[in-house]
Amino acid sequence: MTPAGKDDRRRGDGEAAGEPPPPLAEWFVAAIGLVVLLTSVGYLLYDGNGQSQPPAPAIRMLDIQPQQGRFLVRVQAVNESRTTAAAVRVEGTLKRGNELVERSELEFDFLPGRSTREGGMFFTADPRGLQLELAARSYRAP
């Protein structure tokens, strides 16, 4: 062994020791890994910035089903925000003009951000012939 060869191995310089450069496939896999890492970090930063918005539950009627002398109004709660809400209270009212005919309530225990949940409210009067109003009335932080 020559002293020059000994110095090359000590430096860890692969090309000086006669090793070939890394194959193109290794560079390709490393580039994919870098893209995945940067995308993940970017998404986490983007998603974390939306946490300061309050929950935004919206209530939609799915359908009305007659059931043994009463009527089931199936509803869907959609949380448009990224922030989770707990104990979301939904109120349904039946009106004839300005007259309140009947009221029903429903509570969703947990409504995560950007999610939907379904539930139902029962009424004794037929909602199909009256004005049905649905609204989210309250929530609490989980």
N, CA, C and O atoms as CSV, one atom per row, in Angstrom:
chain,resi,resn,atom,element,x,y,z
A,1,MET,N,N,0.833,-1.177,0.000
A,1,MET,CA,C,0.000,0.000,0.000
A,1,MET,C,C,0.878,1.242,0.000
A,1,MET,O,O,1.904,1.324,0.676
A,2,THR,N,N,0.441,2.162,-0.761
A,2,THR,CA,C,1.176,3.422,-0.811
A,2,THR,C,C,0.566,4.384,0.170
A,2,THR,O,O,-0.617,4.274,0.492
A,3,PRO,N,N,1.331,5.306,0.642
A,3,PRO,CA,C,0.774,6.281,1.567
A,3,PRO,C,C,-0.330,7.097,0.917
A,3,PRO,O,O,-1.243,7.535,1.617
A,4,ALA,N,N,-0.286,7.320,-0.390
A,4,ALA,CA,C,-1.333,8.102,-1.063
A,4,ALA,C,C,-2.652,7.354,-1.043
A,4,ALA,O,O,-3.697,7.966,-0.822
A,5,GLY,N,N,-2.634,6.027,-1.270
A,5,GLY,CA,C,-3.854,5.228,-1.241
A,5,GLY,C,C,-4.469,5.199,0.138
A,5,GLY,O,O,-5.690,5.204,0.294
A,6,LYS,N,N,-3.604,5.168,1.138
A,6,LYS,CA,C,-4.084,5.171,2.510
A,6,LYS,C,C,-4.821,6.472,2.820
A,6,LYS,O,O,-5.851,6.453,3.494
A,7,ASP,N,N,-4.306,7.594,2.338
A,7,ASP,CA,C,-4.952,8.878,2.567
A,7,ASP,C,C,-6.306,8.943,1.867
A,7,ASP,O,O,-7.244,9.519,2.418
A,8,ASP,N,N,-6.438,8.363,0.653
A,8,ASP,CA,C,-7.691,8.393,-0.094
A,8,ASP,C,C,-8.780,7.653,0.662
A,8,ASP,O,O,-9.914,8.129,0.722
A,9,ARG,N,N,-8.467,6.505,1.240
A,9,ARG,CA,C,-9.478,5.745,1.970
A,9,ARG,C,C,-9.885,6.458,3.246
A,9,ARG,O,O,-11.048,6.391,3.645
A,10,ARG,N,N,-8.960,7.133,3.888
A,10,ARG,CA,C,-9.260,7.836,5.112
A,10,ARG,C,C,-10.201,9.017,4.862
A,10,ARG,O,O,-11.020,9.339,5.723
A,11,ARG,N,N,-10.101,9.654,3.722
A,11,ARG,CA,C,-10.962,10.785,3.392
A,11,ARG,C,C,-12.401,10.338,3.154
A,11,ARG,O,O,-13.324,11.137,3.317
A,12,GLY,N,N,-12.610,9.088,2.775
A,12,GLY,CA,C,-13.953,8.610,2.474
A,12,GLY,C,C,-14.405,9.036,1.099
A,12,GLY,O,O,-15.601,8.992,0.812
A,13,ASP,N,N,-13.501,9.444,0.243
A,13,ASP,CA,C,-13.829,9.878,-1.111
A,13,ASP,C,C,-13.951,8.638,-1.982
A,13,ASP,O,O,-12.941,8.043,-2.361
A,14,GLY,N,N,-15.180,8.242,-2.305
A,14,GLY,CA,C,-15.433,7.002,-3.047
A,14,GLY,C,C,-14.805,7.001,-4.408
A,14,GLY,O,O,-14.290,5.967,-4.835
A,15,GLU,N,N,-14.822,8.119,-5.119
A,15,GLU,CA,C,-14.273,8.152,-6.462
A,15,GLU,C,C,-12.751,8.020,-6.416
A,15,GLU,O,O,-12.153,7.392,-7.290
A,16,ALA,N,N,-12.137,8.601,-5.415
A,16,ALA,CA,C,-10.687,8.496,-5.314
A,16,ALA,C,C,-10.273,7.070,-5.009
A,16,ALA,O,O,-9.176,6.657,-5.387
A,17,ALA,N,N,-11.125,6.305,-4.332
A,17,ALA,CA,C,-10.820,4.921,-3.998
A,17,ALA,C,C,-11.192,3.991,-5.141
A,17,ALA,O,O,-10.995,2.781,-5.034
A,18,GLY,N,N,-11.725,4.527,-6.228
A,18,GLY,CA,C,-12.063,3.701,-7.378
A,18,GLY,C,C,-13.501,3.222,-7.400
A,18,GLY,O,O,-13.835,2.380,-8.232
A,19,GLU,N,N,-14.380,3.720,-6.520
A,19,GLU,CA,C,-15.782,3.308,-6.519
A,19,GLU,C,C,-16.551,4.103,-7.570
A,19,GLU,O,O,-16.266,5.282,-7.782
A,20,PRO,N,N,-17.520,3.471,-8.230
A,20,PRO,CA,C,-18.311,4.189,-9.236
A,20,PRO,C,C,-19.301,5.143,-8.563
A,20,PRO,O,O,-19.644,4.942,-7.398
A,21,PRO,N,N,-19.764,6.172,-9.269
A,21,PRO,CA,C,-20.765,7.082,-8.687
A,21,PRO,C,C,-22.075,6.329,-8.454
A,21,PRO,O,O,-22.302,5.277,-9.052
A,22,PRO,N,N,-22.946,6.870,-7.575
A,22,PRO,CA,C,-24.230,6.187,-7.304
A,22,PRO,C,C,-25.043,6.037,-8.595
A,22,PRO,O,O,-25.015,6.916,-9.456
A,23,PRO,N,N,-25.761,4.925,-8.723
A,23,PRO,CA,C,-26.572,4.717,-9.926
A,23,PRO,C,C,-27.691,5.764,-10.029
A,23,PRO,O,O,-28.074,6.377,-9.033
A,24,LEU,N,N,-28.195,5.953,-11.223
A,24,LEU,CA,C,-29.263,6.914,-11.489
A,24,LEU,C,C,-30.522,6.579,-10.684
A,24,LEU,O,O,-31.247,7.486,-10.276
A,25,ALA,N,N,-30.789,5.303,-10.453
A,25,ALA,CA,C,-31.976,4.895,-9.688
A,25,ALA,C,C,-31.925,5.439,-8.262
A,25,ALA,O,O,-32.961,5.809,-7.710
A,26,GLU,N,N,-30.747,5.493,-7.660
A,26,GLU,CA,C,-30.632,6.034,-6.302
A,26,GLU,C,C,-30.970,7.524,-6.277
A,26,GLU,O,O,-31.635,7.997,-5.355
A,27,TRP,N,N,-30.515,8.257,-7.282
A,27,TRP,CA,C,-30.849,9.676,-7.371
A,27,TRP,C,C,-32.349,9.858,-7.556
A,27,TRP,O,O,-32.942,10.762,-6.966
A,28,PHE,N,N,-32.957,9.020,-8.359
A,28,PHE,CA,C,-34.399,9.097,-8.617
A,28,PHE,C,C,-35.196,8.847,-7.336
A,28,PHE,O,O,-36.131,9.586,-7.027
A,29,VAL,N,N,-34.824,7.805,-6.596
A,29,VAL,CA,C,-35.517,7.490,-5.336
A,29,VAL,C,C,-35.302,8.606,-4.315
A,29,VAL,O,O,-36.223,8.952,-3.576
A,30,ALA,N,N,-34.108,9.164,-4.268
A,30,ALA,CA,C,-33.844,10.271,-3.342
A,30,ALA,C,C,-34.688,11.492,-3.701
A,30,ALA,O,O,-35.194,12.176,-2.811
A,31,ALA,N,N,-34.846,11.772,-4.992
A,31,ALA,CA,C,-35.672,12.908,-5.426
A,31,ALA,C,C,-37.128,12.694,-5.043
A,31,ALA,O,O,-37.790,13.631,-4.595
A,32,ILE,N,N,-37.639,11.480,-5.210
A,32,ILE,CA,C,-39.025,11.177,-4.813
A,32,ILE,C,C,-39.191,11.364,-3.309
A,32,ILE,O,O,-40.189,11.933,-2.866
A,33,GLY,N,N,-38.243,10.901,-2.530
A,33,GLY,CA,C,-38.302,11.069,-1.076
A,33,GLY,C,C,-38.313,12.533,-0.672
A,33,GLY,O,O,-39.034,12.927,0.244
A,34,LEU,N,N,-37.509,13.337,-1.360
A,34,LEU,CA,C,-37.483,14.766,-1.062
A,34,LEU,C,C,-38.822,15.423,-1.393
A,34,LEU,O,O,-39.306,16.257,-0.627
A,35,VAL,N,N,-39.415,15.062,-2.511
A,35,VAL,CA,C,-40.721,15.620,-2.887
A,35,VAL,C,C,-41.784,15.230,-1.865
A,35,VAL,O,O,-42.591,16.070,-1.467
A,36,VAL,N,N,-41.797,13.972,-1.434
A,36,VAL,CA,C,-42.775,13.517,-0.437
A,36,VAL,C,C,-42.583,14.261,0.875
A,36,VAL,O,O,-43.561,14.682,1.495
A,37,LEU,N,N,-41.348,14.429,1.304
A,37,LEU,CA,C,-41.072,15.142,2.548
A,37,LEU,C,C,-41.533,16.592,2.470
A,37,LEU,O,O,-42.215,17.072,3.376
A,38,LEU,N,N,-41.176,17.288,1.412
A,38,LEU,CA,C,-41.557,18.698,1.275
A,38,LEU,C,C,-43.077,18.857,1.154
A,38,LEU,O,O,-43.645,19.805,1.697
A,39,THR,N,N,-43.734,17.936,0.447
A,39,THR,CA,C,-45.190,17.983,0.332
A,39,THR,C,C,-45.848,17.783,1.692
A,39,THR,O,O,-46.798,18.489,2.030
A,40,SER,N,N,-45.354,16.832,2.469
A,40,SER,CA,C,-45.915,16.565,3.801
A,40,SER,C,C,-45.760,17.768,4.724
A,40,SER,O,O,-46.703,18.154,5.414
A,41,VAL,N,N,-44.580,18.352,4.735
A,41,VAL,CA,C,-44.350,19.518,5.591
A,41,VAL,C,C,-45.231,20.684,5.144
A,41,VAL,O,O,-45.808,21.383,5.977
A,42,GLY,N,N,-45.334,20.893,3.830
A,42,GLY,CA,C,-46.191,21.965,3.314
A,42,GLY,C,C,-47.644,21.773,3.697
A,42,GLY,O,O,-48.313,22.731,4.084
A,43,TYR,N,N,-48.147,20.539,3.596
A,43,TYR,CA,C,-49.541,20.275,3.961
A,43,TYR,C,C,-49.766,20.503,5.453
A,43,TYR,O,O,-50.773,21.092,5.846
A,44,LEU,N,N,-48.847,20.045,6.272
A,44,LEU,CA,C,-49.010,20.241,7.723
A,44,LEU,C,C,-49.008,21.722,8.090
A,44,LEU,O,O,-49.770,22.143,8.961
A,45,LEU,N,N,-48.171,22.507,7.443
A,45,LEU,CA,C,-48.185,23.950,7.696
A,45,LEU,C,C,-49.494,24.578,7.227
A,45,LEU,O,O,-50.062,25.423,7.919
A,46,TYR,N,N,-49.972,24.170,6.060
A,46,TYR,CA,C,-51.241,24.688,5.536
A,46,TYR,C,C,-52.408,24.291,6.437
A,46,TYR,O,O,-53.250,25.125,6.770
A,47,ASP,N,N,-52.459,23.025,6.829
A,47,ASP,CA,C,-53.563,22.531,7.652
A,47,ASP,C,C,-53.540,23.145,9.042
A,47,ASP,O,O,-54.599,23.401,9.616
A,48,GLY,N,N,-52.375,23.383,9.587
A,48,GLY,CA,C,-52.269,23.964,10.934
A,48,GLY,C,C,-52.731,25.404,11.000
A,48,GLY,O,O,-53.146,25.864,12.064
A,49,ASN,N,N,-52.672,26.127,9.898
A,49,ASN,CA,C,-53.088,27.527,9.906
A,49,ASN,C,C,-54.598,27.694,9.988
A,49,ASN,O,O,-55.061,28.771,10.362
A,50,GLY,N,N,-55.378,26.686,9.658
A,50,GLY,CA,C,-56.831,26.804,9.682
A,50,GLY,C,C,-57.457,26.510,11.030
A,50,GLY,O,O,-58.676,26.607,11.170
A,51,GLN,N,N,-56.663,26.154,12.024
A,51,GLN,CA,C,-57.203,25.762,13.316
A,51,GLN,C,C,-57.793,26.924,14.109
A,51,GLN,O,O,-58.514,26.691,15.080
A,52,SER,N,N,-57.513,28.152,13.729
A,52,SER,CA,C,-58.030,29.274,14.492
A,52,SER,C,C,-59.473,29.617,14.118
A,52,SER,O,O,-60.102,30.427,14.799
A,53,GLN,N,N,-60.002,29.027,13.064
A,53,GLN,CA,C,-61.378,29.291,12.658
A,53,GLN,C,C,-62.335,28.491,13.539
A,53,GLN,O,O,-62.032,27.351,13.891
A,54,PRO,N,N,-63.473,29.060,13.898
A,54,PRO,CA,C,-64.442,28.296,14.693
A,54,PRO,C,C,-65.138,27.249,13.826
A,54,PRO,O,O,-65.140,27.366,12.601
A,55,PRO,N,N,-65.728,26.227,14.449
A,55,PRO,CA,C,-66.494,25.246,13.688
A,55,PRO,C,C,-67.621,25.926,12.910
A,55,PRO,O,O,-68.142,26.957,13.337
A,56,ALA,N,N,-67.989,25.349,11.777
A,56,ALA,CA,C,-69.039,25.928,10.936
A,56,ALA,C,C,-70.035,24.844,10.533
A,56,ALA,O,O,-70.053,24.426,9.375
A,57,PRO,N,N,-70.872,24.379,11.481
A,57,PRO,CA,C,-71.819,23.324,11.134
A,57,PRO,C,C,-72.988,23.853,10.291
A,57,PRO,O,O,-73.605,24.866,10.620
A,58,ALA,N,N,-73.270,23.145,9.209
A,58,ALA,CA,C,-74.427,23.440,8.367
A,58,ALA,C,C,-75.335,22.208,8.397
A,58,ALA,O,O,-74.858,21.074,8.377
A,59,ILE,N,N,-76.648,22.445,8.445
A,59,ILE,CA,C,-77.607,21.349,8.574
A,59,ILE,C,C,-78.414,21.230,7.283
A,59,ILE,O,O,-78.923,22.220,6.758
A,60,ARG,N,N,-78.519,20.004,6.787
A,60,ARG,CA,C,-79.279,19.732,5.560
A,60,ARG,C,C,-80.273,18.610,5.819
A,60,ARG,O,O,-79.967,17.643,6.517
A,61,MET,N,N,-81.458,18.748,5.252
A,61,MET,CA,C,-82.451,17.686,5.362
A,61,MET,C,C,-82.167,16.627,4.292
A,61,MET,O,O,-81.929,16.955,3.129
A,62,LEU,N,N,-82.194,15.365,4.698
A,62,LEU,CA,C,-82.004,14.278,3.744
A,62,LEU,C,C,-83.337,13.773,3.214
A,62,LEU,O,O,-83.535,13.687,2.002
A,63,ASP,N,N,-84.262,13.436,4.130
A,63,ASP,CA,C,-85.591,12.983,3.706
A,63,ASP,C,C,-86.548,12.962,4.891
A,63,ASP,O,O,-86.155,13.176,6.038
A,64,ILE,N,N,-87.817,12.697,4.583
A,64,ILE,CA,C,-88.875,12.590,5.605
A,64,ILE,C,C,-89.517,11.228,5.444
A,64,ILE,O,O,-89.923,10.855,4.344
A,65,GLN,N,N,-89.612,10.472,6.553
A,65,GLN,CA,C,-90.178,9.129,6.515
A,65,GLN,C,C,-91.293,8.993,7.548
A,65,GLN,O,O,-91.052,9.201,8.737
A,66,PRO,N,N,-92.519,8.645,7.118
A,66,PRO,CA,C,-93.588,8.362,8.087
A,66,PRO,C,C,-93.251,7.095,8.882
A,66,PRO,O,O,-92.793,6.101,8.319
A,67,GLN,N,N,-93.485,7.148,10.203
A,67,GLN,CA,C,-93.199,5.995,11.061
A,67,GLN,C,C,-94.228,5.903,12.176
A,67,GLN,O,O,-94.167,6.683,13.127
A,68,GLN,N,N,-95.166,4.975,12.088
A,68,GLN,CA,C,-96.125,4.652,13.139
A,68,GLN,C,C,-96.714,5.884,13.823
A,68,GLN,O,O,-96.564,6.047,15.034
A,69,GLY,N,N,-97.366,6.729,13.081
A,69,GLY,CA,C,-98.048,7.880,13.643
A,69,GLY,C,C,-97.164,9.092,13.891
A,69,GLY,O,O,-97.637,10.091,14.434
A,70,ARG,N,N,-95.928,9.032,13.517
A,70,ARG,CA,C,-95.045,10.186,13.628
A,70,ARG,C,C,-94.171,10.254,12.376
A,70,ARG,O,O,-94.256,9.386,11.507
A,71,PHE,N,N,-93.333,11.286,12.286
A,71,PHE,CA,C,-92.541,11.501,11.081
A,71,PHE,C,C,-91.072,11.702,11.453
A,71,PHE,O,O,-90.736,12.524,12.306
A,72,LEU,N,N,-90.215,10.937,10.796
A,72,LEU,CA,C,-88.771,11.038,11.002
A,72,LEU,C,C,-88.192,11.951,9.928
A,72,LEU,O,O,-88.342,11.700,8.732
A,73,VAL,N,N,-87.534,13.006,10.373
A,73,VAL,CA,C,-86.810,13.887,9.460
A,73,VAL,C,C,-85.328,13.558,9.629
A,73,VAL,O,O,-84.728,13.843,10.665
A,74,ARG,N,N,-84.754,12.956,8.598
A,74,ARG,CA,C,-83.324,12.627,8.643
A,74,ARG,C,C,-82.531,13.842,8.183
A,74,ARG,O,O,-82.838,14.460,7.163
A,75,VAL,N,N,-81.498,14.170,8.963
A,75,VAL,CA,C,-80.688,15.349,8.671
A,75,VAL,C,C,-79.212,14.974,8.618
A,75,VAL,O,O,-78.783,13.941,9.131
A,76,GLN,N,N,-78.465,15.851,7.981
A,76,GLN,CA,C,-77.018,15.686,7.884
A,76,GLN,C,C,-76.364,16.983,8.374
A,76,GLN,O,O,-76.732,18.079,7.953
A,77,ALA,N,N,-75.389,16.831,9.271
A,77,ALA,CA,C,-74.604,17.979,9.739
A,77,ALA,C,C,-73.259,17.937,9.022
A,77,ALA,O,O,-72.576,16.912,9.012
A,78,VAL,N,N,-72.893,19.065,8.425
A,78,VAL,CA,C,-71.628,19.175,7.697
A,78,VAL,C,C,-70.801,20.262,8.363
A,78,VAL,O,O,-71.253,21.399,8.502
A,79,ASN,N,N,-69.594,19.914,8.772
A,79,ASN,CA,C,-68.692,20.896,9.370
A,79,ASN,C,C,-67.737,21.383,8.281
A,79,ASN,O,O,-66.825,20.656,7.890
A,80,GLU,N,N,-67.937,22.589,7.796
A,80,GLU,CA,C,-67.123,23.155,6.716
A,80,GLU,C,C,-65.752,23.610,7.204
A,80,GLU,O,O,-64.841,23.792,6.396
A,81,SER,N,N,-65.593,23.795,8.497
A,81,SER,CA,C,-64.333,24.268,9.075
A,81,SER,C,C,-63.388,23.088,9.316
A,81,SER,O,O,-63.790,21.928,9.220
A,82,ARG,N,N,-62.139,23.398,9.626
A,82,ARG,CA,C,-61.184,22.351,9.997
A,82,ARG,C,C,-61.204,22.081,11.499
A,82,ARG,O,O,-60.555,21.148,11.971
A,83,THR,N,N,-61.941,22.889,12.246
A,83,THR,CA,C,-61.969,22.781,13.702
A,83,THR,C,C,-63.105,21.866,14.152
A,83,THR,O,O,-64.223,21.967,13.648
A,84,THR,N,N,-62.823,20.989,15.083
A,84,THR,CA,C,-63.801,20.034,15.598
A,84,THR,C,C,-64.775,20.706,16.559
A,84,THR,O,O,-64.404,21.605,17.313
A,85,ALA,N,N,-66.026,20.253,16.517
A,85,ALA,CA,C,-67.058,20.725,17.447
A,85,ALA,C,C,-67.618,19.524,18.198
A,85,ALA,O,O,-67.719,18.427,17.649
A,86,ALA,N,N,-67.977,19.739,19.439
A,86,ALA,CA,C,-68.601,18.692,20.254
A,86,ALA,C,C,-69.971,19.187,20.695
A,86,ALA,O,O,-70.219,20.391,20.759
A,87,ALA,N,N,-70.854,18.245,20.998
A,87,ALA,CA,C,-72.200,18.548,21.497
A,87,ALA,C,C,-72.916,19.572,20.604
A,87,ALA,O,O,-73.430,20.582,21.086
A,88,VAL,N,N,-72.936,19.296,19.314
A,88,VAL,CA,C,-73.602,20.197,18.366
A,88,VAL,C,C,-75.109,19.998,18.489
A,88,VAL,O,O,-75.626,18.921,18.189
A,89,ARG,N,N,-75.809,21.041,18.931
A,89,ARG,CA,C,-77.258,20.968,19.124
A,89,ARG,C,C,-77.963,21.506,17.881
A,89,ARG,O,O,-77.708,22.627,17.442
A,90,VAL,N,N,-78.853,20.685,17.323
A,90,VAL,CA,C,-79.606,21.046,16.123
A,90,VAL,C,C,-81.076,21.163,16.511
A,90,VAL,O,O,-81.608,20.316,17.229
A,91,GLU,N,N,-81.720,22.213,16.035
A,91,GLU,CA,C,-83.135,22.436,16.320
A,91,GLU,C,C,-83.917,22.401,15.011
A,91,GLU,O,O,-83.524,23.004,14.012
A,92,GLY,N,N,-85.013,21.691,15.046
A,92,GLY,CA,C,-85.930,21.673,13.912
A,92,GLY,C,C,-87.280,22.212,14.351
A,92,GLY,O,O,-87.823,21.781,15.368
A,93,THR,N,N,-87.817,23.145,13.598
A,93,THR,CA,C,-89.132,23.706,13.929
A,93,THR,C,C,-90.063,23.555,12.740
A,93,THR,O,O,-89.660,23.687,11.584
A,94,LEU,N,N,-91.318,23.275,13.058
A,94,LEU,CA,C,-92.378,23.234,12.059
A,94,LEU,C,C,-93.267,24.451,12.278
A,94,LEU,O,O,-93.731,24.708,13.388
A,95,LYS,N,N,-93.496,25.196,11.197
A,95,LYS,CA,C,-94.309,26.409,11.303
A,95,LYS,C,C,-95.391,26.399,10.235
A,95,LYS,O,O,-95.233,25.843,9.148
A,96,ARG,N,N,-96.481,27.030,10.591
A,96,ARG,CA,C,-97.558,27.315,9.647
A,96,ARG,C,C,-97.671,28.830,9.632
A,96,ARG,O,O,-98.295,29.427,10.509
A,97,GLY,N,N,-97.052,29.454,8.611
A,97,GLY,CA,C,-96.958,30.910,8.609
A,97,GLY,C,C,-96.014,31.340,9.720
A,97,GLY,O,O,-94.858,30.917,9.757
A,98,ASN,N,N,-96.511,32.190,10.637
A,98,ASN,CA,C,-95.707,32.618,11.789
A,98,ASN,C,C,-95.975,31.781,13.035
A,98,ASN,O,O,-95.319,31.959,14.061
A,99,GLU,N,N,-96.939,30.870,12.943
A,99,GLU,CA,C,-97.330,30.040,14.093
A,99,GLU,C,C,-96.394,28.843,14.236
A,99,GLU,O,O,-96.192,28.089,13.284
A,100,LEU,N,N,-95.822,28.670,15.430
A,100,LEU,CA,C,-94.990,27.514,15.724
A,100,LEU,C,C,-95.885,26.317,15.990
A,100,LEU,O,O,-96.709,26.351,16.904
A,101,VAL,N,N,-95.735,25.263,15.205
A,101,VAL,CA,C,-96.556,24.059,15.355
A,101,VAL,C,C,-95.864,23.042,16.259
A,101,VAL,O,O,-96.487,22.462,17.149
A,102,GLU,N,N,-94.561,22.831,16.021
A,102,GLU,CA,C,-93.834,21.818,16.789
A,102,GLU,C,C,-92.327,22.079,16.697
A,102,GLU,O,O,-91.829,22.678,15.744
A,103,ARG,N,N,-91.629,21.602,17.728
A,103,ARG,CA,C,-90.171,21.755,17.777
A,103,ARG,C,C,-89.544,20.419,18.176
A,103,ARG,O,O,-90.100,19.684,18.992
A,104,SER,N,N,-88.384,20.113,17.594
A,104,SER,CA,C,-87.640,18.905,17.940
A,104,SER,C,C,-86.155,19.249,17.967
A,104,SER,O,O,-85.707,20.165,17.278
A,105,GLU,N,N,-85.402,18.509,18.765
A,105,GLU,CA,C,-83.973,18.763,18.889
A,105,GLU,C,C,-83.180,17.477,18.687
A,105,GLU,O,O,-83.683,16.368,18.861
A,106,LEU,N,N,-81.935,17.673,18.317
A,106,LEU,CA,C,-81.002,16.572,18.083
A,106,LEU,C,C,-79.624,17.061,18.497
A,106,LEU,O,O,-79.316,18.240,18.325
A,107,GLU,N,N,-78.790,16.184,19.037
A,107,GLU,CA,C,-77.428,16.558,19.400
A,107,GLU,C,C,-76.444,15.573,18.795
A,107,GLU,O,O,-76.593,14.359,18.937
A,108,PHE,N,N,-75.436,16.109,18.118
A,108,PHE,CA,C,-74.331,15.307,17.613
A,108,PHE,C,C,-73.204,15.412,18.633
A,108,PHE,O,O,-72.715,16.504,18.922
A,109,ASP,N,N,-72.798,14.269,19.172
A,109,ASP,CA,C,-71.766,14.265,20.210
A,109,ASP,C,C,-70.450,14.844,19.715
A,109,ASP,O,O,-69.767,15.555,20.452
A,110,PHE,N,N,-70.094,14.545,18.478
A,110,PHE,CA,C,-68.772,14.891,17.987
A,110,PHE,C,C,-68.862,15.154,16.488
A,110,PHE,O,O,-69.353,14.304,15.744
A,111,LEU,N,N,-68.399,16.307,16.035
A,111,LEU,CA,C,-68.417,16.669,14.617
A,111,LEU,C,C,-67.019,17.165,14.230
A,111,LEU,O,O,-66.719,18.352,14.349
A,112,PRO,N,N,-66.163,16.234,13.762
A,112,PRO,CA,C,-64.804,16.622,13.402
A,112,PRO,C,C,-64.784,17.638,12.260
A,112,PRO,O,O,-65.764,17.791,11.530
A,113,GLY,N,N,-63.672,18.316,12.122
A,113,GLY,CA,C,-63.511,19.253,11.022
A,113,GLY,C,C,-63.588,18.551,9.680
A,113,GLY,O,O,-63.109,17.428,9.527
A,114,ARG,N,N,-64.194,19.222,8.708
A,114,ARG,CA,C,-64.339,18.706,7.337
A,114,ARG,C,C,-64.985,17.325,7.310
A,114,ARG,O,O,-64.516,16.428,6.609
A,115,SER,N,N,-66.068,17.156,8.078
A,115,SER,CA,C,-66.743,15.854,8.130
A,115,SER,C,C,-68.254,16.030,8.108
A,115,SER,O,O,-68.768,17.145,8.192
A,116,THR,N,N,-68.953,14.909,7.994
A,116,THR,CA,C,-70.413,14.908,8.038
A,116,THR,C,C,-70.886,13.840,9.022
A,116,THR,O,O,-70.222,12.824,9.230
A,117,ARG,N,N,-72.036,14.093,9.614
A,117,ARG,CA,C,-72.697,13.134,10.495
A,117,ARG,C,C,-74.189,13.172,10.166
A,117,ARG,O,O,-74.712,14.198,9.732
A,118,GLU,N,N,-74.864,12.046,10.377
A,118,GLU,CA,C,-76.301,11.983,10.114
A,118,GLU,C,C,-77.054,11.630,11.380
A,118,GLU,O,O,-76.539,10.946,12.263
A,119,GLY,N,N,-78.297,12.117,11.450
A,119,GLY,CA,C,-79.159,11.838,12.586
A,119,GLY,C,C,-80.598,12.075,12.179
A,119,GLY,O,O,-80.884,12.331,11.009
A,120,GLY,N,N,-81.509,11.991,13.148
A,120,GLY,CA,C,-82.915,12.178,12.838
A,120,GLY,C,C,-83.673,12.845,13.971
A,120,GLY,O,O,-83.300,12.749,15.140
A,121,MET,N,N,-84.754,13.527,13.589
A,121,MET,CA,C,-85.648,14.169,14.549
A,121,MET,C,C,-87.062,13.662,14.295
A,121,MET,O,O,-87.458,13.467,13.146
A,122,PHE,N,N,-87.816,13.452,15.357
A,122,PHE,CA,C,-89.190,12.987,15.228
A,122,PHE,C,C,-90.169,14.130,15.458
A,122,PHE,O,O,-89.976,14.966,16.341
A,123,PHE,N,N,-91.226,14.151,14.645
A,123,PHE,CA,C,-92.312,15.118,14.772
A,123,PHE,C,C,-93.627,14.351,14.736
A,123,PHE,O,O,-93.732,13.312,14.083
A,124,THR,N,N,-94.636,14.873,15.446
A,124,THR,CA,C,-95.962,14.264,15.373
A,124,THR,C,C,-96.756,14.847,14.205
A,124,THR,O,O,-97.603,14.162,13.632
A,125,ALA,N,N,-96.493,16.100,13.848
A,125,ALA,CA,C,-97.154,16.727,12.699
A,125,ALA,C,C,-96.356,16.392,11.432
A,125,ALA,O,O,-95.145,16.178,11.487
A,126,ASP,N,N,-97.049,16.352,10.305
A,126,ASP,CA,C,-96.414,16.014,9.030
A,126,ASP,C,C,-95.619,17.218,8.496
A,126,ASP,O,O,-96.214,18.231,8.129
A,127,PRO,N,N,-94.280,17.117,8.450
A,127,PRO,CA,C,-93.461,18.240,7.971
A,127,PRO,C,C,-93.665,18.555,6.484
A,127,PRO,O,O,-93.338,19.652,6.031
A,128,ARG,N,N,-94.198,17.603,5.732
A,128,ARG,CA,C,-94.350,17.809,4.294
A,128,ARG,C,C,-95.378,18.889,3.970
A,128,ARG,O,O,-95.321,19.487,2.896
A,129,GLY,N,N,-96.308,19.145,4.872
A,129,GLY,CA,C,-97.317,20.166,4.636
A,129,GLY,C,C,-97.054,21.464,5.384
A,129,GLY,O,O,-97.878,22.378,5.350
A,130,LEU,N,N,-95.923,21.552,6.055
A,130,LEU,CA,C,-95.589,22.731,6.859
A,130,LEU,C,C,-94.214,23.266,6.471
A,130,LEU,O,O,-93.502,22.672,5.662
A,131,GLN,N,N,-93.865,24.387,7.060
A,131,GLN,CA,C,-92.548,24.971,6.812
A,131,GLN,C,C,-91.572,24.397,7.845
A,131,GLN,O,O,-91.741,24.602,9.047
A,132,LEU,N,N,-90.553,23.678,7.367
A,132,LEU,CA,C,-89.549,23.065,8.231
A,132,LEU,C,C,-88.288,23.937,8.232
A,132,LEU,O,O,-87.730,24.243,7.178
A,133,GLU,N,N,-87.855,24.327,9.423
A,133,GLU,CA,C,-86.614,25.104,9.558
A,133,GLU,C,C,-85.638,24.303,10.407
A,133,GLU,O,O,-85.980,23.839,11.495
A,134,LEU,N,N,-84.419,24.144,9.897
A,134,LEU,CA,C,-83.361,23.424,10.597
A,134,LEU,C,C,-82.210,24.384,10.863
A,134,LEU,O,O,-81.826,25.158,9.986
A,135,ALA,N,N,-81.661,24.333,12.072
A,135,ALA,CA,C,-80.541,25.220,12.397
A,135,ALA,C,C,-79.659,24.600,13.481
A,135,ALA,O,O,-80.148,23.947,14.403
A,136,ALA,N,N,-78.355,24.819,13.349
A,136,ALA,CA,C,-77.427,24.463,14.423
A,136,ALA,C,C,-77.495,25.581,15.458
A,136,ALA,O,O,-77.280,26.747,15.127
A,137,ARG,N,N,-77.792,25.231,16.706
A,137,ARG,CA,C,-77.987,26.247,17.744
A,137,ARG,C,C,-76.782,26.456,18.649
A,137,ARG,O,O,-76.553,27.566,19.130
A,138,SER,N,N,-76.010,25.400,18.887
A,138,SER,CA,C,-74.853,25.569,19.770
A,138,SER,C,C,-73.877,24.412,19.594
A,138,SER,O,O,-74.209,23.374,19.021
A,139,TYR,N,N,-72.673,24.618,20.100
A,139,TYR,CA,C,-71.643,23.597,20.155
A,139,TYR,C,C,-70.706,23.944,21.305
A,139,TYR,O,O,-70.801,25.021,21.893
A,140,ARG,N,N,-69.813,23.033,21.616
A,140,ARG,CA,C,-68.771,23.333,22.598
A,140,ARG,C,C,-67.451,22.790,22.075
A,140,ARG,O,O,-67.430,21.906,21.219
A,141,ALA,N,N,-66.367,23.317,22.585
A,141,ALA,CA,C,-65.038,22.835,22.196
A,141,ALA,C,C,-64.820,21.461,22.823
A,141,ALA,O,O,-65.182,21.242,23.979
A,142,PRO,N,N,-64.237,20.546,22.077
A,142,PRO,CA,C,-64.012,19.193,22.637
A,142,PRO,C,C,-62.920,19.178,23.686
A,142,PRO,O,O,-62.616,18.124,24.246
